[in-house]
């Protein structure tokens, strides 16, 4: 399982991207699946997406429940790291 730090971003323009909002008091990941990658908040390193495929997170912004940072997946140069 590869742990990847997401990239902190400013709030996207309305209706341009899906935003997964923070869940106050939620301790676990906001998204889960059966893929090979785990994504962490780019600021505080809390796990936001556990065992997912990168394709699941294209054009998705995830807000961290711990620090409220908005995050997107980094741009990957290769198909697999």
VENKA-V100366 format. One record per residue. N is the residue number from 1. NEAR is the number of other C-alpha atoms within 10 Angstrom. D_FIRST is the distance of its C-alpha to the first C-alpha in Angstrom with 1 decimal. Layout:
<<N NEAR D_FIRST> <N NEAR D_FIRST>>
This chain:
<<1 10 0.0> <2 10 3.8> <3 15 6.6> <4 18 9.7> <5 21 13.2> <6 24 15.4> <7 18 19.0> <8 19 21.9> <9 14 24.7> <10 8 28.2> <11 13 29.0> <12 12 29.1> <13 7 32.5> <14 8 33.3> <15 7 32.4> <16 9 30.3> <17 13 26.7> <18 14 25.2> <19 18 24.6> <20 16 22.6> <21 14 24.8> <22 18 24.0> <23 14 24.8> <24 10 26.9> <25 8 26.0> <26 11 22.7> <27 12 20.2> <28 14 17.0> <29 17 15.0> <30 18 17.5> <31 17 15.4> <32 14 13.2> <33 13 12.3> <34 9 10.7> <35 13 8.6> <36 13 5.2> <37 16 5.5> <38 23 6.9> <39 27 10.3> <40 23 12.6> <41 27 16.4> <42 22 17.8> <43 17 20.5> <44 13 19.6> <45 16 15.8> <46 18 15.7> <47 23 12.8> <48 26 14.4> <49 25 12.1> <50 21 9.4> <51 18 7.5> <52 18 9.8> <53 16 11.0> <54 18 12.5> <55 9 15.8> <56 12 16.0> <57 16 16.4> <58 14 19.1> <59 12 22.2> <60 16 20.8> <61 23 21.4> <62 26 19.9> <63 23 22.1> <64 28 20.7> <65 22 22.4> <66 19 22.7> <67 13 24.2> <68 16 25.1> <69 20 23.7> <70 24 23.1> <71 26 19.9> <72 22 19.0> <73 22 16.0> <74 15 16.8> <75 9 18.5> <76 9 16.5> <77 7 18.8> <78 6 16.9> <79 6 15.6> <80 6 12.1> <81 7 11.0>>
